[in-house]
């Protein structure tokens, strides 16, 4: 028996509070894995300074998420992927709604990933 799990993006509440900010839903968190974490996030009208304490991959879904590093500004748009190694001093900046997928490792070093909220997976279709 596999422990594989699937989650539907439309089942996640990605509402950003009025005025801006962010909402990150880590569906794969410490309740699921002790190694890898991931989920979906939306940032809007915000500037979030951060030092990454884990390796992170971002994949742009909608809008443009700016990643400000010492080297400059990286614009992550739909279909773009960015890797942020642990220790990177940066800021997540979104002037408009920017939706993205993220994966982090180790999950235990991530604020969102270290959550133990259990999200309801979608059951697979039976084999024919």
LUMGUDO-694925 format. One record per residue: x, y, z of N, C-alpha, C, CB in turn; residue in one letter. Coordinates in steps of 0.02 Angstrom, whole numbers, plus 50000, padded with zeros to 5 digits. Glycine has a CB too. Example, Ala and Ser with C-alpha at 12.3 -4.5 7.8 and 13.67 -1.06 7.14 Angstrom:
<lokols>
<n.px->50660, n.py->49716, n.pz->50390, ca.px->50615, ca.py->49775, ca.pz->50390, c.px->50660, c.py->49835, c.pz->50390, cb.px->50565, cb.py->49776, cb.pz->50452, resn->A> $
<n.px->50642, n.py->49888, n.pz->50354, ca.px->50684, ca.py->49947, ca.pz->50357, c.px->50645, c.py->50002, c.pz->50394, cb.px->50704, cb.py->49970, cb.pz->50286, resn->S> $
</lokols>
This chain:
<lokols>
<n.px->50043, n.py->49941, n.pz->50000, ca.px->50000, ca.py->50000, ca.pz->50000, c.px->50044, c.py->50061, c.pz->50000, cb.px->49952, cb.py->50000, cb.pz->50061, resn->X> $
<n.px->50029, n.py->50107, n.pz->49956, ca.px->50067, ca.py->50169, ca.pz->49950, c.px->50039, c.py->50223, c.pz->49996, cb.px->50067, cb.py->50194, cb.pz->49877, resn->X> $
<n.px->50082, n.py->50267, n.pz->50019, ca.px->50059, ca.py->50325, ca.pz->50058, c.px->50052, c.py->50387, c.pz->50013, cb.px->50107, cb.py->50340, cb.pz->50116, resn->X> $
<n.px->50051, n.py->50378, n.pz->49947, ca.px->50046, ca.py->50434, ca.pz->49900, c.px->49982, c.py->50473, c.pz->49914, cb.px->50046, cb.py->50409, cb.pz->49827, resn->X> $
<n.px->49987, n.py->50539, n.pz->49908, ca.px->49930, ca.py->50583, ca.pz->49921, c.px->49924, c.py->50635, c.pz->49866, cb.px->49936, cb.py->50617, cb.pz->49991, resn->X> $
<n.px->49863, n.py->50653, n.pz->49848, ca.px->49851, ca.py->50705, ca.pz->49799, c.px->49805, c.py->50757, c.pz->49830, cb.px->49821, cb.py->50675, cb.pz->49734, resn->X> $
<n.px->49818, n.py->50820, n.pz->49814, ca.px->49778, ca.py->50876, ca.pz->49840, c.px->49756, c.py->50919, c.pz->49781, cb.px->49819, cb.py->50918, cb.pz->49892, resn->X> $
<n.px->49694, n.py->50941, n.pz->49783, ca.px->49668, ca.py->50985, ca.pz->49730, c.px->49679, c.py->51058, c.pz->49750, cb.px->49592, cb.py->50970, cb.pz->49719, resn->X> $
<n.px->49708, n.py->51095, n.pz->49703, ca.px->49722, ca.py->51165, ca.pz->49714, c.px->49659, c.py->51205, c.pz->49729, cb.px->49756, cb.py->51195, cb.pz->49655, resn->X> $
<n.px->49603, n.py->51187, n.pz->49698, ca.px->49541, ca.py->51224, ca.pz->49709, c.px->49511, c.py->51211, c.pz->49778, cb.px->49490, cb.py->51205, cb.pz->49656, resn->X> $
<n.px->49537, n.py->51160, n.pz->49814, ca.px->49513, ca.py->51146, ca.pz->49881, c.px->49549, c.py->51187, c.pz->49934, cb.px->49520, cb.py->51073, cb.pz->49897, resn->X> $
<n.px->49601, n.py->51224, n.pz->49914, ca.px->49641, ca.py->51262, ca.pz->49961, c.px->49616, c.py->51334, c.pz->49966, cb.px->49716, cb.py->51262, cb.pz->49941, resn->X> $
<n.px->49611, n.py->51360, n.pz->50027, ca.px->49592, ca.py->51430, ca.pz->50037, c.px->49655, c.py->51472, c.pz->50031, cb.px->49557, cb.py->51440, cb.pz->50106, resn->X> $
<n.px->49661, n.py->51507, n.pz->49975, ca.px->49719, ca.py->51550, ca.pz->49963, c.px->49701, c.py->51624, c.pz->49969, cb.px->49748, cb.py->51536, cb.pz->49894, resn->X> $
<n.px->49649, n.py->51639, n.pz->50006, ca.px->49628, ca.py->51708, ca.pz->50015, c.px->49682, c.py->51748, c.pz->50051, cb.px->49562, cb.py->51711, cb.pz->50054, resn->X> $
<n.px->49697, n.py->51807, n.pz->50023, ca.px->49744, ca.py->51853, ca.pz->50054, c.px->49703, c.py->51907, c.pz->50089, cb.px->49793, cb.py->51885, cb.pz->50001, resn->X> $
<n.px->49722, n.py->51923, n.pz->50150, ca.px->49683, ca.py->51972, ca.pz->50188, c.px->49680, c.py->52038, c.pz->50150, cb.px->49714, cb.py->51983, cb.pz->50258, resn->X> $
<n.px->49627, n.py->52076, n.pz->50162, ca.px->49616, ca.py->52140, ca.pz->50129, c.px->49676, c.py->52186, c.pz->50140, cb.px->49551, cb.py->52173, cb.pz->50154, resn->X> $
<n.px->49699, n.py->52217, n.pz->50087, ca.px->49756, ca.py->52262, ca.pz->50092, c.px->49822, c.py->52230, c.pz->50071, cb.px->49762, cb.py->52288, cb.pz->50161, resn->X> $
<n.px->49824, n.py->52164, n.pz->50070, ca.px->49884, ca.py->52130, ca.pz->50047, c.px->49916, c.py->52086, c.pz->50099, cb.px->49934, cb.py->52180, cb.pz->50024, resn->X> $
<n.px->49969, n.py->52054, n.pz->50079, ca.px->50004, ca.py->52007, ca.pz->50123, c.px->50015, c.py->51942, c.pz->50086, cb.px->49966, cb.py->51996, cb.pz->50188, resn->X> $
<n.px->50012, n.py->51888, n.pz->50123, ca.px->50023, ca.py->51824, ca.pz->50092, c.px->49982, c.py->51770, c.pz->50125, cb.px->50095, cb.py->51806, cb.pz->50095, resn->X> $
<n.px->49974, n.py->51716, n.pz->50089, ca.px->49941, ca.py->51657, ca.pz->50115, c.px->49976, c.py->51597, c.pz->50084, cb.px->49863, cb.py->51657, cb.pz->50099, resn->X> $
<n.px->50005, n.py->51555, n.pz->50127, ca.px->50042, ca.py->51497, ca.pz->50105, c.px->50009, c.py->51435, c.pz->50134, cb.px->50117, cb.py->51501, cb.pz->50125, resn->X> $
<n.px->49992, n.py->51387, n.pz->50091, ca.px->49962, ca.py->51325, ca.pz->50114, c.px->50011, c.py->51268, c.pz->50099, cb.px->49892, cb.py->51312, cb.pz->50079, resn->X> $
<n.px->50043, n.py->51243, n.pz->50152, ca.px->50091, ca.py->51188, ca.pz->50145, c.px->50053, c.py->51122, c.pz->50154, cb.px->50148, cb.py->51194, cb.pz->50198, resn->X> $
<n.px->50030, n.py->51094, n.pz->50099, ca.px->49993, ca.py->51031, ca.pz->50102, c.px->50039, c.py->50973, c.pz->50120, cb.px->49957, cb.py->51017, cb.pz->50036, resn->X> $
<n.px->50100, n.py->50976, n.pz->50095, ca.px->50150, ca.py->50927, ca.pz->50114, c.px->50193, c.py->50960, c.pz->50168, cb.px->50195, cb.py->50903, cb.pz->50052, resn->X> $
<n.px->50181, n.py->50938, n.pz->50230, ca.px->50215, ca.py->50968, ca.pz->50287, c.px->50239, c.py->50913, c.pz->50334, cb.px->50168, cb.py->51018, cb.pz->50325, resn->X> $
<n.px->50257, n.py->50930, n.pz->50395, ca.px->50283, ca.py->50879, ca.pz->50442, c.px->50232, c.py->50826, c.pz->50460, cb.px->50307, cb.py->50913, cb.pz->50505, resn->X> $
<n.px->50168, n.py->50837, n.pz->50446, ca.px->50118, ca.py->50785, ca.pz->50458, c.px->50123, c.py->50731, c.pz->50404, cb.px->50048, cb.py->50815, cb.pz->50459, resn->X> $
<n.px->50155, n.py->50747, n.pz->50348, ca.px->50159, ca.py->50701, ca.pz->50291, c.px->50230, c.py->50674, c.pz->50282, cb.px->50136, cb.py->50735, cb.pz->50227, resn->X> $
<n.px->50280, n.py->50718, n.pz->50288, ca.px->50350, ca.py->50700, ca.pz->50274, c.px->50397, c.py->50735, c.pz->50323, cb.px->50368, cb.py->50718, cb.pz->50202, resn->X> $
<n.px->50450, n.py->50702, n.pz->50340, ca.px->50502, ca.py->50733, ca.pz->50382, c.px->50560, c.py->50758, c.pz->50340, cb.px->50527, cb.py->50683, cb.pz->50434, resn->X> $
<n.px->50555, n.py->50753, n.pz->50273, ca.px->50609, ca.py->50773, ca.pz->50229, c.px->50590, c.py->50831, c.pz->50183, cb.px->50631, cb.py->50715, cb.pz->50188, resn->X> $
<n.px->50535, n.py->50823, n.pz->50146, ca.px->50516, ca.py->50870, ca.pz->50094, c.px->50450, c.py->50903, c.pz->50111, cb.px->50512, cb.py->50836, cb.pz->50026, resn->X> $
<n.px->50444, n.py->50968, n.pz->50098, ca.px->50381, ca.py->51003, ca.pz->50107, c.px->50363, c.py->51040, c.pz->50044, cb.px->50386, cb.py->51051, cb.pz->50166, resn->X> $
<n.px->50299, n.py->51059, n.pz->50039, ca.px->50279, ca.py->51097, ca.pz->49980, c.px->50206, c.py->51115, c.pz->49983, cb.px->50293, cb.py->51057, cb.pz->49918, resn->X> $
<n.px->50188, n.py->51159, n.pz->49937, ca.px->50119, ca.py->51181, ca.pz->49933, c.px->50111, c.py->51238, c.pz->49884, cb.px->50094, cb.py->51201, cb.pz->50002, resn->X> $
<n.px->50058, n.py->51277, n.pz->49896, ca.px->50040, ca.py->51333, ca.pz->49853, c.px->50038, c.py->51396, c.pz->49896, cb.px->49971, cb.py->51321, cb.pz->49816, resn->X> $
<n.px->50059, n.py->51452, n.pz->49867, ca.px->50055, ca.py->51515, ca.pz->49902, c.px->50033, c.py->51571, c.pz->49857, cb.px->50123, cb.py->51531, cb.pz->49932, resn->X> $
<n.px->50007, n.py->51623, n.pz->49888, ca.px->49989, ca.py->51685, ca.pz->49852, c.px->50015, c.py->51743, c.pz->49894, cb.px->49911, cb.py->51691, cb.pz->49841, resn->X> $
<n.px->50052, n.py->51788, n.pz->49862, ca.px->50073, ca.py->51850, ca.pz->49893, c.px->50043, c.py->51907, c.pz->49852, cb.px->50152, cb.py->51856, cb.pz->49896, resn->X> $
<n.px->50022, n.py->51960, n.pz->49886, ca.px->49991, ca.py->52017, ca.pz->49852, c.px->50005, c.py->52080, c.pz->49892, cb.px->49915, cb.py->52006, cb.pz->49844, resn->X> $
<n.px->50028, n.py->52132, n.pz->49857, ca.px->50042, ca.py->52197, ca.pz->49888, c.px->50084, c.py->52189, c.pz->49952, cb.px->49978, cb.py->52234, cb.pz->49904, resn->X> $
<n.px->50142, n.py->52156, n.pz->49945, ca.px->50182, ca.py->52144, ca.pz->50005, c.px->50256, c.py->52143, c.pz->49988, cb.px->50163, cb.py->52078, cb.pz->50038, resn->X> $
<n.px->50296, n.py->52151, n.pz->50040, ca.px->50369, ca.py->52146, ca.pz->50037, c.px->50389, c.py->52109, c.pz->50100, cb.px->50404, cb.py->52218, cb.pz->50031, resn->X> $
<n.px->50410, n.py->52046, n.pz->50092, ca.px->50425, ca.py->52004, ca.pz->50149, c.px->50500, c.py->51989, c.pz->50151, cb.px->50384, cb.py->51938, cb.pz->50146, resn->X> $
<n.px->50539, n.py->52025, n.pz->50192, ca.px->50610, ca.py->52010, ca.pz->50198, c.px->50619, c.py->51942, c.pz->50233, cb.px->50647, cb.py->52066, cb.pz->50238, resn->X> $
<n.px->50669, n.py->51904, n.pz->50210, ca.px->50676, ca.py->51836, ca.pz->50236, c.px->50747, c.py->51812, c.pz->50224, cb.px->50625, cb.py->51788, cb.pz->50204, resn->X> $
<n.px->50771, n.py->51770, n.pz->50269, ca.px->50832, ca.py->51732, ca.pz->50256, c.px->50810, c.py->51659, c.pz->50254, cb.px->50888, cb.py->51745, cb.pz->50312, resn->X> $
<n.px->50821, n.py->51628, n.pz->50197, ca.px->50798, ca.py->51560, ca.pz->50186, c.px->50839, c.py->51512, c.pz->50229, cb.px->50802, cb.py->51540, cb.pz->50111, resn->X> $
<n.px->50806, n.py->51471, n.pz->50270, ca.px->50840, ca.py->51423, ca.pz->50314, c.px->50836, c.py->51352, c.pz->50288, cb.px->50809, cb.py->51427, cb.pz->50384, resn->X> $
<n.px->50817, n.py->51344, n.pz->50225, ca.px->50806, ca.py->51280, ca.pz->50192, c.px->50819, c.py->51291, c.pz->50118, cb.px->50733, cb.py->51251, cb.pz->50205, resn->X> $
<n.px->50827, n.py->51239, n.pz->50080, ca.px->50828, ca.py->51247, ca.pz->50007, c.px->50756, c.py->51253, c.pz->49984, cb.px->50865, cb.py->51186, cb.pz->49972, resn->X> $
<n.px->50744, n.py->51298, n.pz->49936, ca.px->50675, ca.py->51309, ca.pz->49913, c.px->50674, c.py->51314, c.pz->49837, cb.px->50646, cb.py->51373, cb.pz->49944, resn->X> $
<n.px->50623, n.py->51284, n.pz->49808, ca.px->50609, ca.py->51292, ca.pz->49737, c.px->50541, c.py->51325, c.pz->49731, cb.px->50610, cb.py->51223, cb.pz->49698, resn->X> $
<n.px->50538, n.py->51378, n.pz->49690, ca.px->50475, ca.py->51413, ca.pz->49675, c.px->50458, c.py->51401, c.pz->49602, cb.px->50480, cb.py->51490, cb.pz->49691, resn->X> $
<n.px->50394, n.py->51391, n.pz->49588, ca.px->50370, ca.py->51385, ca.pz->49519, c.px->50311, c.py->51432, c.pz->49511, cb.px->50350, cb.py->51311, cb.pz->49502, resn->X> $
<n.px->50318, n.py->51481, n.pz->49467, ca.px->50265, ca.py->51531, ca.pz->49456, c.px->50204, c.py->51501, c.pz->49422, cb.px->50292, cb.py->51588, cb.pz->49415, resn->X> $
<n.px->50145, n.py->51519, n.pz->49448, ca.px->50082, ca.py->51495, ca.pz->49419, c.px->50044, c.py->51553, c.pz->49387, cb.px->50038, cb.py->51461, cb.pz->49473, resn->X> $
<n.px->50034, n.py->51607, n.pz->49425, ca.px->49998, ca.py->51666, ca.pz->49400, c.px->50033, c.py->51729, c.pz->49427, cb.px->49923, cb.py->51665, cb.pz->49421, resn->X> $
<n.px->50031, n.py->51783, n.pz->49389, ca.px->50060, ca.py->51846, ca.pz->49411, c.px->50136, c.py->51842, c.pz->49412, cb.px->50034, cb.py->51864, cb.pz->49480, resn->X> $
<n.px->50167, n.py->51892, n.pz->49443, ca.px->50240, ca.py->51895, ca.pz->49448, c.px->50260, c.py->51904, c.pz->49521, cb.px->50269, cb.py->51952, cb.pz->49404, resn->X> $
<n.px->50300, n.py->51857, n.pz->49546, ca.px->50329, ca.py->51862, ca.pz->49612, c.px->50402, c.py->51884, c.pz->49604, cb.px->50324, cb.py->51794, cb.pz->49652, resn->X> $
<n.px->50419, n.py->51941, n.pz->49633, ca.px->50488, ca.py->51964, ca.pz->49630, c.px->50526, c.py->51935, c.pz->49689, cb.px->50491, cb.py->52041, cb.pz->49630, resn->X> $
<n.px->50587, n.py->51911, n.pz->49675, ca.px->50632, ca.py->51887, ca.pz->49726, c.px->50692, c.py->51936, c.pz->49726, cb.px->50655, cb.py->51812, cb.pz->49714, resn->X> $
<n.px->50697, n.py->51976, n.pz->49779, ca.px->50751, ca.py->52025, ca.pz->49784, c.px->50809, c.py->51993, c.pz->49822, cb.px->50727, cb.py->52091, cb.pz->49819, resn->X> $
<n.px->50867, n.py->51987, n.pz->49789, ca.px->50927, ca.py->51961, ca.pz->49821, c.px->50983, c.py->52013, c.pz->49814, cb.px->50949, cb.py->51892, cb.pz->49789, resn->X> $
<n.px->51040, n.py->51998, n.pz->49844, ca.px->51097, ca.py->52044, ca.pz->49838, c.px->51118, c.py->52053, c.pz->49765, cb.px->51157, cb.py->52017, cb.pz->49880, resn->X> $
<n.px->51105, n.py->52003, n.pz->49723, ca.px->51123, ca.py->52007, ca.pz->49652, c.px->51076, c.py->52049, c.pz->49611, cb.px->51127, cb.py->51937, cb.pz->49623, resn->X> $
<n.px->51014, n.py->52059, n.pz->49635, ca.px->50965, ca.py->52097, ca.pz->49597, c.px->50895, c.py->52070, c.pz->49607, cb.px->50983, cb.py->52096, cb.pz->49524, resn->X> $
<n.px->50851, n.py->52086, n.pz->49559, ca.px->50781, ca.py->52067, ca.pz->49563, c.px->50767, c.py->52012, c.pz->49512, cb.px->50735, cb.py->52128, cb.pz->49551, resn->X> $
<n.px->50742, n.py->51956, n.pz->49536, ca.px->50722, ca.py->51901, ca.pz->49493, c.px->50646, c.py->51902, c.pz->49488, cb.px->50747, cb.py->51831, cb.pz->49521, resn->X> $
<n.px->50619, n.py->51901, n.pz->49428, ca.px->50547, ca.py->51902, ca.pz->49418, c.px->50524, c.py->51831, c.pz->49400, cb.px->50526, cb.py->51952, cb.pz->49362, resn->X> $
<n.px->50485, n.py->51801, n.pz->49445, ca.px->50460, ca.py->51733, ca.pz->49434, c.px->50388, c.py->51738, c.pz->49410, cb.px->50466, cb.py->51690, cb.pz->49500, resn->X> $
<n.px->50378, n.py->51724, n.pz->49347, ca.px->50311, ca.py->51727, ca.pz->49317, c.px->50286, c.py->51656, c.pz->49301, cb.px->50311, cb.py->51769, cb.pz->49253, resn->X> $
<n.px->50228, n.py->51651, n.pz->49269, ca.px->50200, ca.py->51586, ca.pz->49253, c.px->50249, c.py->51542, c.pz->49213, cb.px->50135, cb.py->51594, cb.pz->49214, resn->X> $
<n.px->50261, n.py->51482, n.pz->49238, ca.px->50306, ca.py->51436, ca.pz->49205, c.px->50379, c.py->51444, c.pz->49223, cb.px->50299, cb.py->51444, cb.pz->49132, resn->X> $
<n.px->50396, n.py->51496, n.pz->49262, ca.px->50465, ca.py->51507, ca.pz->49283, c.px->50479, c.py->51469, c.pz->49347, cb.px->50480, cb.py->51582, cb.pz->49292, resn->X> $
<n.px->50542, n.py->51448, n.pz->49355, ca.px->50562, ca.py->51412, ca.pz->49415, c.px->50624, c.py->51446, c.pz->49444, cb.px->50576, cb.py->51337, cb.pz->49400, resn->X> $
<n.px->50627, n.py->51450, n.pz->49511, ca.px->50684, ca.py->51480, ca.pz->49544, c.px->50705, c.py->51436, c.pz->49603, cb.px->50668, cb.py->51552, cb.pz->49568, resn->X> $
<n.px->50771, n.py->51429, n.pz->49611, ca.px->50799, ca.py->51393, ca.pz->49667, c.px->50831, c.py->51443, c.pz->49714, cb.px->50851, cb.py->51340, cb.pz->49644, resn->X> $
<n.px->50816, n.py->51437, n.pz->49779, ca.px->50845, ca.py->51479, ca.pz->49831, c.px->50881, c.py->51433, c.pz->49881, cb.px->50791, cb.py->51523, cb.pz->49866, resn->X> $
<n.px->50948, n.py->51434, n.pz->49882, ca.px->50983, ca.py->51391, ca.pz->49929, c.px->50978, c.py->51418, c.pz->50001, cb.px->51056, cb.py->51385, cb.pz->49909, resn->X> $
<n.px->50982, n.py->51373, n.pz->50049, ca.px->50981, ca.py->51392, ca.pz->50119, c.px->51033, c.py->51447, c.pz->50131, cb.px->50994, cb.py->51331, cb.pz->50165, resn->X> $
<n.px->51014, n.py->51496, n.pz->50172, ca.px->51059, ca.py->51551, ca.pz->50188, c.px->51050, c.py->51613, c.pz->50145, cb.px->51129, cb.py->51528, cb.pz->50184, resn->X> $
<n.px->51009, n.py->51608, n.pz->50092, ca.px->50998, ca.py->51665, ca.pz->50048, c.px->50960, c.py->51720, c.pz->50084, cb.px->50960, cb.py->51643, cb.pz->49985, resn->X> $
<n.px->50988, n.py->51780, n.pz->50086, ca.px->50953, ca.py->51839, ca.pz->50112, c.px->50915, c.py->51869, c.pz->50054, cb.px->51003, cb.py->51891, cb.pz->50145, resn->X> $
<n.px->50850, n.py->51878, n.pz->50064, ca.px->50809, ca.py->51900, ca.pz->50007, c.px->50744, c.py->51930, c.pz->50032, cb.px->50794, cb.py->51840, cb.pz->49961, resn->X> $
<n.px->50701, n.py->51949, n.pz->49985, ca.px->50633, ca.py->51972, ca.pz->50001, c.px->50587, c.py->51946, c.pz->49947, cb.px->50629, cb.py->52050, cb.pz->50007, resn->X> $
<n.px->50528, n.py->51922, n.pz->49968, ca.px->50474, ca.py->51905, ca.pz->49922, c.px->50435, c.py->51970, c.pz->49913, cb.px->50428, cb.py->51846, cb.pz->49949, resn->X> $
<n.px->50428, n.py->51993, n.pz->49850, ca.px->50392, ca.py->52055, ca.pz->49837, c.px->50339, c.py->52042, c.pz->49784, cb.px->50441, cb.py->52111, cb.pz->49814, resn->X> $
<n.px->50277, n.py->52063, n.pz->49799, ca.px->50223, ca.py->52056, ca.pz->49751, c.px->50183, c.py->52121, c.pz->49750, cb.px->50176, cb.py->51996, cb.pz->49768, resn->X> $
<n.px->50181, n.py->52153, n.pz->49693, ca.px->50142, ca.py->52215, ca.pz->49686, c.px->50069, c.py->52199, c.pz->49670, cb.px->50172, cb.py->52259, cb.pz->49631, resn->X> $
<n.px->50057, n.py->52143, n.pz->49638, ca.px->49990, ca.py->52118, ca.pz->49624, c.px->49990, c.py->52044, c.pz->49645, cb.px->49971, cb.py->52127, cb.pz->49547, resn->X> $
<n.px->49932, n.py->52012, n.pz->49640, ca.px->49928, ca.py->51942, ca.pz->49661, c.px->49976, c.py->51898, c.pz->49620, cb.px->49856, cb.py->51916, cb.pz->49652, resn->X> $
<n.px->50017, n.py->51859, n.pz->49656, ca.px->50063, ca.py->51813, ca.pz->49624, c.px->50054, c.py->51745, c.pz->49658, cb.px->50138, cb.py->51838, cb.pz->49631, resn->X> $
<n.px->50034, n.py->51696, n.pz->49618, ca.px->50021, ca.py->51628, ca.pz->49643, c.px->50079, c.py->51583, c.pz->49622, cb.px->49953, cb.py->51600, cb.pz->49616, resn->X> $
<n.px->50102, n.py->51541, n.pz->49667, ca.px->50160, ca.py->51499, ca.pz->49654, c.px->50156, c.py->51433, c.pz->49690, cb.px->50224, cb.py->51537, cb.pz->49673, resn->X> $
<n.px->50193, n.py->51384, n.pz->49664, ca.px->50204, ca.py->51320, ca.pz->49698, c.px->50273, c.py->51325, c.pz->49730, cb.px->50199, cb.py->51259, cb.pz->49648, resn->X> $
<n.px->50281, n.py->51294, n.pz->49788, ca.px->50346, ca.py->51292, ca.pz->49820, c.px->50361, c.py->51223, c.pz->49848, cb.px->50351, cb.py->51345, cb.pz->49876, resn->X> $
<n.px->50425, n.py->51207, n.pz->49850, ca.px->50449, ca.py->51146, ca.pz->49882, c.px->50509, c.py->51166, c.pz->49925, cb.px->50468, cb.py->51091, cb.pz->49829, resn->X> $
<n.px->50513, n.py->51137, n.pz->49985, ca.px->50567, ca.py->51153, ca.pz->50032, c.px->50597, c.py->51089, c.pz->50061, cb.px->50541, cb.py->51198, cb.pz->50089, resn->X> $
<n.px->50662, n.py->51092, n.pz->50075, ca.px->50696, ca.py->51036, ca.pz->50107, c.px->50755, c.py->51063, c.pz->50147, cb.px->50719, cb.py->50982, cb.pz->50055, resn->X> $
<n.px->50766, n.py->51042, n.pz->50207, ca.px->50722, ca.py->50997, ca.pz->50244, c.px->50660, c.py->51033, c.pz->50269, cb.px->50759, cb.py->50966, cb.pz->50303, resn->X> $
<n.px->50604, n.py->50999, n.pz->50269, ca.px->50540, ca.py->51027, ca.pz->50288, c.px->50541, c.py->51054, c.pz->50359, cb.px->50485, cb.py->50975, cb.pz->50280, resn->X> $
<n.px->50580, n.py->51023, n.pz->50402, ca.px->50582, ca.py->51043, ca.pz->50472, c.px->50612, c.py->51112, c.pz->50483, cb.px->50621, cb.py->50992, cb.pz->50512, resn->X> $
<n.px->50647, n.py->51139, n.pz->50433, ca.px->50678, ca.py->51206, ca.pz->50438, c.px->50632, c.py->51261, c.pz->50411, cb.px->50744, cb.py->51207, cb.pz->50402, resn->X> $
<n.px->50575, n.py->51243, n.pz->50384, ca.px->50529, ca.py->51290, ca.pz->50354, c.px->50471, c.py->51306, c.pz->50401, cb.px->50501, cb.py->51262, cb.pz->50287, resn->X> $
<n.px->50457, n.py->51370, n.pz->50409, ca.px->50401, ca.py->51390, ca.pz->50453, c.px->50335, c.py->51359, c.pz->50428, cb.px->50394, cb.py->51467, cb.pz->50455, resn->X> $
<n.px->50321, n.py->51366, n.pz->50363, ca.px->50259, ca.py->51337, ca.pz->50335, c.px->50262, c.py->51261, c.pz->50336, cb.px->50248, cb.py->51363, cb.pz->50264, resn->X> $
<n.px->50319, n.py->51233, n.pz->50316, ca.px->50325, ca.py->51161, ca.pz->50310, c.px->50324, c.py->51125, c.pz->50377, cb.px->50388, cb.py->51144, cb.pz->50275, resn->X> $
<n.px->50345, n.py->51159, n.pz->50430, ca.px->50346, ca.py->51125, ca.pz->50495, c.px->50277, c.py->51120, c.pz->50526, cb.px->50392, cb.py->51162, cb.pz->50543, resn->X> $
<n.px->50227, n.py->51146, n.pz->50491, ca.px->50157, ca.py->51139, ca.pz->50513, c.px->50138, c.py->51065, c.pz->50517, cb.px->50109, cb.py->51176, cb.pz->50465, resn->X> $
<n.px->50091, n.py->51050, n.pz->50560, ca.px->50065, ca.py->50981, ca.pz->50563, c.px->49990, c.py->50980, c.pz->50548, cb.px->50078, cb.py->50950, cb.pz->50633, resn->X> $
<n.px->49966, n.py->51032, n.pz->50514, ca.px->49896, ca.py->51033, ca.pz->50492, c.px->49887, c.py->50977, c.pz->50441, cb.px->49877, cb.py->51103, cb.pz->50462, resn->X> $
<n.px->49836, n.py->50937, n.pz->50450, ca.px->49823, ca.py->50882, ca.pz->50404, c.px->49772, c.py->50906, c.pz->50352, cb.px->49796, cb.py->50819, cb.pz->50442, resn->X> $
<n.px->49793, n.py->50906, n.pz->50290, ca.px->49749, ca.py->50925, ca.pz->50235, c.px->49718, c.py->50862, c.pz->50206, cb.px->49788, cb.py->50966, cb.pz->50179, resn->X> $
<n.px->49658, n.py->50867, n.pz->50183, ca.px->49622, ca.py->50809, ca.pz->50158, c.px->49643, c.py->50793, c.pz->50086, cb.px->49545, cb.py->50820, cb.pz->50161, resn->X> $
<n.px->49674, n.py->50735, n.pz->50075, ca.px->49692, ca.py->50717, ca.pz->50007, c.px->49632, c.py->50691, c.pz->49968, cb.px->49747, cb.py->50664, cb.pz->50009, resn->X> $
<n.px->49641, n.py->50690, n.pz->49903, ca.px->49589, ca.py->50665, ca.pz->49858, c.px->49602, c.py->50590, c.pz->49846, cb.px->49588, cb.py->50704, cb.pz->49790, resn->X> $
<n.px->49550, n.py->50550, n.pz->49854, ca.px->49558, ca.py->50478, ca.pz->49843, c.px->49568, c.py->50463, c.pz->49769, cb.px->49496, cb.py->50440, cb.pz->49868, resn->X> $
<n.px->49610, n.py->50415, n.pz->49753, ca.px->49620, ca.py->50397, ca.pz->49683, c.px->49559, c.py->50360, c.pz->49654, cb.px->49683, cb.py->50354, cb.pz->49674, resn->X> $
<n.px->49554, n.py->50361, n.pz->49588, ca.px->49503, ca.py->50322, ca.pz->49555, c.px->49524, c.py->50249, c.pz->49558, cb.px->49492, cb.py->50345, cb.pz->49480, resn->X> $
<n.px->49476, n.py->50204, n.pz->49566, ca.px->49494, ca.py->50132, ca.pz->49567, c.px->49518, c.py->50111, c.pz->49497, cb.px->49434, cb.py->50089, cb.pz->49588, resn->X> $
<n.px->49564, n.py->50063, n.pz->49497, ca.px->49588, ca.py->50036, ca.pz->49433, c.px->49531, c.py->49998, c.pz->49400, cb.px->49650, cb.py->49990, cb.pz->49443, resn->X> $
<n.px->49530, n.py->50002, n.pz->49335, ca.px->49476, ca.py->49968, ca.pz->49297, c.px->49490, c.py->49895, c.pz->49291, cb.px->49468, cb.py->49998, cb.pz->49228, resn->X> $
</lokols>
